[in-house]
Amino acid sequence: MNEKLEKLNQEIEKTEARLRRAQHKEKMLEHQIKTLNRKERTHRLCTRGAMLESHLPHPEAVTDEQINTILKVLFHRSDTKCLLEQVLAENQKEDMK
């Protein structure tokens, strides 16, 4: 009886150790996902910011507030809204394939 109890306790310890390792690995993987998402977002922001600057004659002469105003005006135009809706609809069709 004592042997069985000891074996069961050893099995419980092994299982708990495996659980702790799995939980640790899960935390590491979640951290990796967050890091990759952050890097992807940073890359996207830099790339799109560069695209915006490429269309400005003198980007260093324009303030952040002015850029924000320009973007607000552009994105509130009906033709821009229409184009954006078309692009999003095409992307949605592609995602469904």
C-alpha positions as CSV (number, residue, x, y, z in Angstrom):
1,M,0.0,0.0,0.0
2,N,2.8,2.4,0.9
3,E,4.6,1.6,-2.4
4,K,1.5,2.4,-4.4
5,L,1.1,5.6,-2.5
6,E,4.7,6.6,-3.0
7,K,4.5,5.8,-6.7
8,L,1.4,7.9,-7.1
9,N,3.0,10.8,-5.3
10,Q,6.1,10.5,-7.5
11,E,3.8,10.5,-10.6
12,I,2.0,13.6,-9.2
13,E,5.4,15.3,-8.8
14,K,6.5,14.4,-12.3
15,T,3.2,15.6,-13.7
16,E,3.3,18.9,-11.8
17,A,6.8,19.5,-13.0
18,R,5.7,18.9,-16.6
19,L,2.8,21.3,-16.0
20,R,5.2,24.0,-14.7
21,R,7.5,23.5,-17.8
22,A,4.5,23.7,-20.1
23,Q,3.2,26.8,-18.4
24,H,6.7,28.4,-18.6
25,K,6.9,27.5,-22.3
26,E,3.5,29.0,-22.9
27,K,4.5,32.3,-21.2
28,M,7.7,32.4,-23.4
29,L,5.6,31.8,-26.5
30,E,3.1,34.5,-25.6
31,H,6.0,36.9,-25.1
32,Q,7.5,35.9,-28.5
33,I,4.1,36.6,-30.1
34,K,3.8,40.0,-28.5
35,T,7.4,40.8,-29.6
36,L,6.7,39.8,-33.1
37,N,3.5,41.7,-33.3
38,R,5.2,44.8,-31.9
39,K,8.1,44.5,-34.5
40,E,5.6,43.9,-37.3
41,R,3.6,47.0,-36.3
42,T,6.8,49.1,-36.0
43,H,7.9,48.0,-39.4
44,R,4.5,48.8,-40.9
45,L,4.5,52.3,-39.2
46,C,7.9,53.1,-40.5
47,T,7.1,51.8,-44.0
48,R,3.9,53.7,-44.3
49,G,5.4,56.9,-42.7
50,A,8.1,56.7,-45.4
51,M,5.4,56.3,-48.1
52,L,3.7,59.4,-46.8
53,E,6.9,61.4,-46.7
54,S,7.7,60.4,-50.2
55,H,4.7,62.4,-51.4
56,L,5.6,65.6,-49.5
57,P,7.9,68.0,-51.2
58,H,9.7,69.1,-48.0
59,P,8.6,66.7,-45.2
60,E,11.0,68.3,-42.7
61,A,9.2,71.6,-43.1
62,V,5.8,70.2,-42.1
63,T,4.7,69.7,-38.5
64,D,2.9,66.7,-37.1
65,E,-0.2,68.8,-36.6
66,Q,-0.2,69.8,-40.2
67,I,0.2,66.2,-41.4
68,N,-2.7,65.2,-39.1
69,T,-4.8,68.0,-40.7
70,I,-3.9,67.0,-44.2
71,L,-4.8,63.4,-43.5
72,K,-8.1,64.3,-41.9
73,V,-9.1,66.4,-44.9
74,L,-8.0,63.7,-47.3
75,F,-9.8,60.9,-45.5
76,H,-13.0,62.9,-45.2
77,R,-13.3,63.4,-49.0
78,S,-16.0,61.3,-50.6
79,D,-13.7,60.0,-53.4
80,T,-11.2,58.9,-50.7
81,K,-13.9,57.2,-48.7
82,C,-15.1,55.4,-51.9
83,L,-11.6,54.2,-52.8
84,L,-11.0,53.0,-49.2
85,E,-14.3,51.0,-49.3
86,Q,-13.3,49.4,-52.6
87,V,-9.9,48.4,-51.3
88,L,-11.4,47.0,-48.1
89,A,-14.0,45.1,-50.1
90,E,-11.3,43.6,-52.3
91,N,-9.3,42.6,-49.3
92,Q,-12.3,40.9,-47.8
93,K,-13.0,39.0,-51.0
94,E,-9.3,37.8,-51.0
95,D,-9.6,36.7,-47.3
96,M,-12.6,34.6,-48.1
97,K,-10.8,32.6,-50.8
